[in-house]
Amino acid sequence: MVENDLQNAAAAKGGEMTNKWLFWTCFIALIATSFGFIIRANIIGDLGVYFNLSETQKGEILGVGLWPFALSIILFSLVIDKIGYGRALLFALFCHITSAVVTIFATGYQMLYWGTFILALGNGTVEAVINPVVATVFSKNKTKWLNILHAGWPGGMVLGGLLILILMPNLNWQWKVGLVFIPTTAYGLMMIRAKFPVQERVKAGISYKTMLQEAGIVGAIIVIVIMTAEIGRIFEWSLITEIIIAGVLIIGYSSYVRTLGHPVFIFLLLIMLPLATTELGTDSWITELVTPVMTKMGLQAGWVLVYTAFIMMMLRFFAGPFIHRLSPLGLLAVCSAIAIVGLLALSRATGFMIFIAATIYALGKSFFWPTMMGVAAERFPKGGALTLNSIGGVGMLSVGVIGAVFLGNIQDKHVDYELLLKNPVLYQKIVAPEKNSVFGKYKPIDQEKVQSLNSDEKTMISEITASAKKNALATVAIFPAIMLISYLILIFYFRAKGGYKPEELVIQEE
């Protein structure tokens, strides 16, 4: 009897050590994804000058670092239980290495775009693996551990940002891109010892079709329509082609699942559109948006992103007490209100107040992403990897297609309007040919022509550009306002149902 107890204790201890190794493998893989994110956020200005990119083109590069994430995370979620989590993470490793090589040797916009596209595919695959793995290993406390896991995202931004800003501030942008090899090598080596589990949906004997039905027809429509629109823009498909492709995919999915999907899950998917723009859309641009203010202080703008990422990292590590006290939905509602204040403060801050405003913004956005994933994992476990990863996929898809480009487009149109109003002659001198984006036609400023202006003209351009950046931050505040209303609706909904409670699956004995 004692011998059996000792064997059981040893097995439990061994399992705990295996789970911890697996968790840290997932954690470092997530760090690798955010390394690529912060590197691009810090060098996008250098790329703009080096390759003469418009603000909208820069937004498109930042955007393509996000939306293909949805392509890989959702597609892998459909098959990952068949191909295995280890093989999927190996594909992510290949993408991270390839992306760095393509970007380092880029010769123009197209190579930068496709190098970032490959990175996003790898990042999405990482998330397709790590979220269901951690939700399975820590099935009794999913929201807490998903928050701790996603401390790796801001943690990577802090580490990558410090390397760029302190150790390598004067290096060429190509060397900075190469930093992604550090965490990539680390998680690649850790994968050798990692033992990946069977996902809880599979253990519980929930069918593949049931998993698809949790997302349902409406969920598929949300994903397919947005994704088809962006891919169609890239490959210059006609509207009819986009409609046909989207229609075929939707009809195929619908004929199989034959259900609209769970209404609450659909509502969560829709909330991810403003949430992703509030967090990642702003983070993609934050370095550029605060550059005018930080330059006056003699500081690099990248410090604001590193600072807010550090706050996020620390808060996510200690998410448990907040979740216990407020509940997941209560925490999301409170954070939405704080984010509104933070974004408005950032749009008006000058001098040292930029850090006060950034602190408020960071407090607001810290728990958004992982807590939403936790809600999906707790309320829809039958959806397995698909419902969990669809939340992140739709978020990345929306900010890549809409959010990041929207912020860039706001700036281009603001500069276009203000410069034409204040100095029509100068406007005609430096305006570039009309371009197209998902938000329609726009006329950017030709950065090469700006370099040839006299000092007074350059000063006017700088002032108008600074005003455009502040205007963009203020505009984004509407998104957390939408989120706040949405979370209050969910809180009242669950209160009417007897309160928010996680659903647990009954695991079948082997």
C-alpha positions in Angstrom: 0.0 0.0 0.0 2.8 2.4 1.0 4.7 1.3 -2.1 1.7 2.2 -4.3 1.3 5.5 -2.6 5.0 6.3 -3.2 4.7 5.3 -6.9 1.6 7.5 -7.3 3.4 10.4 -5.6 6.5 9.9 -7.9 4.2 9.7 -11.0 2.4 12.9 -9.9 5.7 14.7 -9.3 7.0 13.6 -12.6 3.9 14.7 -14.4 4.1 18.1 -12.7 7.7 18.5 -13.9 6.7 17.5 -17.4 3.9 20.0 -17.3 6.2 22.8 -16.1 8.7 22.1 -18.9 6.0 22.1 -21.4 4.5 25.3 -20.1 7.9 27.1 -20.3 8.5 25.8 -23.8 5.1 27.4 -24.8 6.0 30.5 -22.9 9.3 31.0 -24.7 7.7 30.3 -28.0 5.3 33.1 -27.3 8.3 35.4 -26.4 9.6 34.7 -29.9 6.4 35.9 -31.5 6.5 39.2 -29.6 10.2 39.7 -30.4 9.2 39.9 -34.1 6.3 42.3 -33.2 8.4 44.8 -31.2 11.3 44.7 -33.6 9.0 45.8 -36.5 7.3 48.4 -34.3 10.8 49.9 -33.5 12.2 49.8 -37.0 9.1 50.7 -39.1 10.2 54.3 -39.1 13.7 53.3 -40.5 12.0 51.1 -43.1 9.8 54.0 -44.1 12.8 56.2 -44.8 15.0 53.4 -46.3 12.4 52.2 -48.7 10.3 55.4 -49.1 7.1 53.9 -47.7 3.9 55.9 -47.2 2.1 55.8 -43.8 -0.5 53.5 -45.1 2.2 51.2 -46.6 3.8 51.1 -43.2 0.4 50.3 -41.7 0.0 47.5 -44.3 3.3 46.0 -43.2 2.4 46.2 -39.6 -1.0 44.8 -40.5 0.3 41.8 -42.4 2.3 41.0 -39.2 -1.1 40.3 -37.7 -3.9 39.1 -40.0 -2.1 35.9 -41.5 -1.8 34.9 -37.8 -5.6 34.2 -38.1 -5.0 32.1 -41.2 -2.6 29.7 -39.5 -4.2 29.7 -36.1 -7.7 28.8 -37.4 -6.5 26.4 -40.1 -4.2 24.6 -37.7 -7.0 24.5 -35.1 -9.1 22.4 -37.6 -6.4 19.8 -37.9 -4.0 20.1 -35.0 -5.5 17.3 -33.0 -4.7 15.0 -36.0 -1.2 16.2 -36.9 0.0 16.8 -33.3 1.1 19.8 -31.4 4.8 19.0 -31.7 4.7 19.0 -35.5 2.8 22.2 -35.6 5.3 23.9 -33.4 8.1 22.7 -35.6 6.4 24.4 -38.5 6.3 27.6 -36.5 10.0 27.3 -35.9 10.7 27.0 -39.6 8.5 30.2 -40.2 10.4 32.2 -37.7 13.7 31.4 -39.2 12.6 31.9 -42.8 10.9 35.2 -42.0 14.1 36.7 -40.4 16.2 35.7 -43.4 13.7 37.2 -46.0 13.4 40.5 -44.0 17.1 40.9 -43.5 17.8 40.6 -47.2 14.7 42.6 -48.3 15.1 44.9 -51.3 11.7 46.7 -51.1 8.1 46.8 -50.0 7.1 43.4 -51.4 9.9 41.5 -49.6 9.2 43.3 -46.4 5.5 42.5 -46.7 6.0 38.8 -47.4 8.7 38.4 -44.8 6.3 39.8 -42.2 3.6 37.5 -43.7 5.7 34.4 -43.0 6.4 35.6 -39.5 2.7 36.0 -38.8 2.0 32.4 -40.0 4.6 31.2 -37.5 3.1 33.3 -34.8 -0.4 32.0 -35.4 0.9 28.5 -35.4 2.5 29.1 -32.0 -0.8 30.3 -30.6 -2.7 27.4 -32.2 -0.4 25.1 -30.1 0.1 26.8 -26.8 -3.4 27.9 -26.0 -5.1 24.5 -26.1 -2.0 22.8 -24.5 -2.1 25.1 -21.5 -5.9 25.0 -21.2 -5.6 21.2 -21.2 -2.8 20.9 -18.7 -4.4 23.5 -16.3 -8.0 22.6 -17.0 -9.2 23.6 -13.5 -7.9 27.1 -13.7 -7.8 28.1 -17.4 -8.2 31.9 -17.2 -5.5 32.3 -14.6 -2.9 30.2 -16.5 -3.7 31.6 -19.9 -3.0 35.0 -18.4 0.3 33.8 -17.0 1.1 32.2 -20.4 0.3 35.4 -22.2 2.7 37.3 -19.9 5.2 35.9 -22.4 3.9 38.3 -25.1 4.7 41.5 -23.2 7.7 39.8 -21.7 9.2 39.3 -25.2 8.5 42.9 -26.0 10.3 44.0 -22.9 13.4 41.8 -23.6 13.4 42.7 -27.3 12.9 46.4 -26.6 15.7 46.6 -24.1 18.1 44.8 -26.4 17.2 47.3 -29.2 17.1 50.5 -27.1 20.1 49.9 -24.7 22.5 47.4 -26.2 21.9 47.9 -29.9 20.4 51.4 -30.4 22.8 52.4 -33.3 22.9 49.2 -35.2 21.3 48.8 -38.7 17.8 47.6 -38.7 18.9 44.3 -40.3 20.9 43.4 -37.1 17.8 44.2 -35.0 15.7 41.8 -37.1 18.3 39.1 -36.3 17.5 39.3 -32.6 14.5 36.9 -33.2 17.0 34.1 -33.5 17.6 34.2 -29.7 14.2 33.0 -28.4 13.6 31.0 -31.6 16.7 28.9 -30.9 15.7 28.5 -27.2 12.2 27.1 -27.8 13.5 25.0 -30.6 15.9 23.2 -28.2 13.3 23.0 -25.5 10.9 21.2 -27.8 13.2 18.2 -27.8 12.2 17.3 -24.3 8.6 18.6 -24.4 5.8 16.0 -24.2 2.5 17.4 -25.6 -0.9 16.2 -24.2 -4.1 15.1 -25.9 -6.5 18.0 -25.9 -9.3 17.8 -23.3 -12.0 17.7 -26.0 -10.5 14.6 -27.5 -10.1 13.0 -24.1 -13.7 13.7 -23.3 -14.8 12.0 -26.5 -16.4 15.1 -28.0 -16.7 14.7 -31.8 -15.1 16.8 -34.4 -18.4 17.9 -35.7 -19.5 19.1 -32.3 -16.4 21.2 -32.1 -17.3 22.8 -35.4 -20.9 23.4 -34.3 -19.8 25.5 -31.3 -18.4 28.1 -33.7 -21.3 27.4 -36.1 -22.2 29.1 -39.4 -22.2 32.7 -38.1 -18.7 32.2 -36.6 -17.5 30.9 -40.0 -19.1 33.8 -41.8 -17.2 36.3 -39.6 -13.9 34.7 -40.2 -14.3 33.9 -43.9 -15.7 37.2 -45.0 -12.9 39.3 -43.4 -10.1 36.9 -44.5 -11.4 36.7 -48.1 -11.6 40.5 -48.4 -8.0 40.9 -47.3 -6.6 38.1 -49.4 -8.6 39.5 -52.4 -7.0 42.9 -51.9 -3.5 41.4 -51.9 -4.1 39.3 -55.1 -6.4 42.0 -56.6 -9.4 39.8 -56.9 -12.6 41.3 -58.2 -15.5 41.7 -55.8 -17.4 38.9 -57.7 -14.4 36.5 -57.2 -14.3 37.3 -53.5 -18.0 36.7 -53.1 -17.8 33.4 -55.0 -14.8 32.1 -52.9 -16.4 33.2 -49.6 -19.7 31.8 -50.6 -18.3 28.4 -51.5 -16.4 28.1 -48.2 -19.4 29.3 -46.1 -21.8 26.9 -47.9 -19.4 24.0 -47.5 -19.0 24.6 -43.8 -22.8 25.3 -43.3 -23.8 22.1 -45.0 -21.7 20.1 -42.6 -22.4 21.8 -39.2 -26.0 22.8 -39.9 -26.2 25.1 -36.9 -25.7 28.9 -36.4 -23.4 28.5 -33.5 -23.7 29.5 -29.8 -24.9 33.1 -29.6 -22.6 34.0 -26.7 -19.6 32.7 -28.6 -20.6 34.7 -31.7 -20.9 37.8 -29.4 -17.4 37.1 -28.0 -16.0 36.9 -31.6 -17.5 40.3 -32.5 -16.1 41.9 -29.3 -12.6 40.8 -30.5 -12.8 43.3 -33.4 -12.6 46.4 -31.2 -10.5 44.6 -28.5 -7.7 43.7 -30.9 -7.6 47.2 -32.4 -7.4 48.7 -28.9 -4.5 46.5 -27.9 -2.5 45.3 -30.8 -3.6 47.9 -33.3 -2.4 50.7 -31.0 0.7 48.7 -30.0 1.7 48.4 -33.6 1.6 52.2 -34.0 2.4 53.4 -30.5 6.1 54.0 -31.2 5.3 56.1 -34.3 2.4 57.9 -32.6 4.3 59.1 -29.6 7.6 59.9 -31.5 6.9 63.7 -31.7 6.4 64.0 -27.9 9.3 61.7 -27.0 11.7 63.4 -29.4 11.1 66.8 -27.6 12.1 65.0 -24.4 15.3 63.6 -25.9 14.1 60.0 -25.5 13.5 57.2 -28.0 9.8 56.6 -28.6 10.3 52.8 -28.2 10.5 53.3 -24.4 6.8 53.9 -24.2 6.1 50.4 -25.7 8.6 48.7 -23.5 7.2 50.5 -20.4 3.6 49.5 -21.1 4.7 45.9 -22.0 6.5 45.7 -18.6 3.3 46.7 -16.8 1.3 44.1 -18.8 3.8 41.3 -18.0 3.7 41.9 -14.3 0.0 42.2 -14.1 -0.6 39.0 -16.1 1.7 37.0 -13.8 -0.5 38.0 -10.9 -3.9 37.8 -12.7 -5.4 35.2 -10.3 -6.5 37.6 -7.5 -8.0 40.1 -10.0 -10.0 37.3 -11.7 -11.1 35.9 -8.3 -12.3 39.3 -7.1 -14.0 40.7 -10.2 -14.8 37.6 -12.3 -13.4 37.4 -15.9 -16.2 39.6 -17.3 -16.1 42.1 -14.5 -12.3 42.4 -15.0 -12.8 43.0 -18.8 -15.4 45.7 -18.1 -13.2 47.5 -15.7 -10.2 47.3 -18.0 -12.3 48.7 -20.9 -13.2 51.8 -18.9 -9.5 52.3 -17.9 -8.4 51.9 -21.5 -10.8 54.7 -22.7 -9.2 57.1 -20.2 -5.7 55.9 -21.1 -6.1 56.4 -24.9 -7.6 59.9 -24.5 -4.8 60.8 -22.1 -2.2 59.6 -24.6 -3.7 61.8 -27.3 -3.3 64.9 -25.2 -0.1 64.2 -23.1 3.0 66.2 -23.4 6.4 65.9 -21.7 6.6 63.5 -18.8 2.9 63.1 -18.7 3.2 60.7 -21.6 4.3 58.1 -19.1 1.4 58.8 -16.8 -1.0 58.4 -19.7 0.9 55.3 -20.9 0.5 53.8 -17.4 -3.3 54.2 -17.5 -3.4 52.7 -21.0 -1.3 49.7 -19.9 -3.5 49.1 -16.9 -6.5 49.0 -19.2 -5.2 46.7 -21.9 -3.2 44.2 -19.7 -5.9 41.5 -19.2 -7.9 41.9 -22.5 -6.5 39.2 -24.7 -5.8 36.2 -22.3 -9.0 36.8 -20.3 -11.1 36.7 -23.4 -9.4 33.4 -24.3 -10.0 32.2 -20.8 -13.8 33.0 -21.1 -13.9 31.1 -24.4 -12.0 28.1 -22.9 -14.2 28.0 -19.8 -17.6 28.4 -21.4 -17.1 26.4 -24.6 -14.7 23.5 -23.9 -16.6 21.4 -26.4 -15.2 23.6 -29.1 -11.7 22.5 -28.2 -8.8 24.1 -30.0 -11.2 25.8 -32.6 -13.3 28.0 -30.3 -10.3 28.9 -28.1 -8.1 29.8 -31.0 -10.8 31.4 -33.1 -11.0 34.2 -30.5 -7.3 35.0 -31.0 -7.6 34.4 -34.7 -10.5 36.8 -35.3 -8.7 39.4 -33.1 -5.5 39.2 -35.2 -7.5 39.1 -38.4 -9.5 42.2 -37.6 -6.5 44.3 -36.4 -4.4 43.2 -39.4 -7.1 43.9 -42.0 -8.7 46.8 -40.3 -7.0 48.1 -37.1 -3.4 48.8 -38.1 -4.3 50.0 -41.5 -7.1 52.2 -40.1 -4.6 54.0 -37.8 -2.3 54.6 -40.7 -5.1 55.8 -43.0 -6.4 58.2 -40.3 -2.9 59.8 -40.3 -2.6 60.0 -44.1 -6.0 61.6 -44.5 -5.5 64.0 -41.7 -2.1 65.2 -43.1 -3.7 65.4 -46.6 -6.6 67.6 -45.3 -4.5 69.9 -43.0 -1.7 70.5 -45.5 -4.0 71.3 -48.4 -5.9 73.7 -46.1 -2.8 75.5 -44.7 -0.5 75.5 -47.7 -1.9 74.3 -51.0 1.4 75.2 -52.9 3.5 73.0 -50.6 0.8 70.3 -50.8 1.1 70.1 -54.6 4.9 70.0 -54.3 5.1 66.9 -52.1 1.9 65.0 -52.5 2.3 61.5 -53.9 0.1 59.8 -56.5 -3.2 58.4 -55.2 -3.1 55.0 -53.6 -5.8 52.4 -52.6 -6.4 50.7 -49.3 -9.3 48.8 -47.6 -10.6 52.2 -46.6 -10.6 53.6 -50.1 -8.4 56.0 -52.0 -5.9 58.4 -50.3 -3.0 60.7 -51.2 0.1 60.2 -49.0 3.0 62.5 -48.7 6.1 61.6 -50.7 8.8 61.2 -48.0 11.7 61.6 -50.6 10.3 65.0 -51.6 10.0 66.1 -47.9 13.7 65.7 -47.5 14.3 68.4 -50.1 12.2 71.0 -48.4 13.6 74.0 -46.5 13.5 74.0 -42.6 10.3 76.1 -42.3 8.5 73.7 -44.6 9.8 70.7 -42.8 8.7 72.2 -39.5 5.1 72.6 -40.9 5.1 69.0 -42.1 6.3 67.8 -38.7 3.6 69.8 -36.8 0.8 68.5 -39.0 2.1 64.9 -38.7 2.3 65.2 -34.9 -1.3 66.4 -34.9 -2.3 63.5 -37.0 -0.8 61.0 -34.7 -2.6 62.4 -31.7 -5.8 62.5 -33.6 -5.4 58.7 -34.3 -5.0 57.9 -30.6 -8.1 59.8 -29.7 -10.1 58.1 -32.4 -9.1 54.6 -31.1 -10.8 55.4 -27.8 -14.2 54.6 -29.3 -13.2 50.9 -29.4 -12.9 50.2 -25.7 -16.2 52.2 -25.3 -17.9 49.6 -27.5 -16.2 46.9 -25.4 -17.4 48.3 -22.1 -21.0 48.3 -23.3 -20.6 44.7 -24.6 -19.2 43.3 -21.4 -21.9 44.9 -19.3 -24.5 43.2 -21.6 -22.7 39.8 -20.9 -22.6 40.5 -17.2 -26.3 41.1 -17.0 -26.9 38.1 -19.3 -25.1 35.7 -17.0 -26.6 37.2 -13.9 -30.0 36.4 -15.3 -28.8 32.8 -15.9 -27.6 32.4 -12.3 -24.1 33.7 -12.6 -20.9 33.1 -14.7 -19.6 29.6 -14.2 -17.0 27.6 -16.1 -18.2 24.4 -17.9 -16.2 21.3 -17.3 -16.0 18.2 -19.5 -16.1 14.7 -18.2 -12.9 13.0 -19.2 -13.3 9.4 -20.3 -11.1 6.8 -18.6 -8.6 5.2 -20.8 
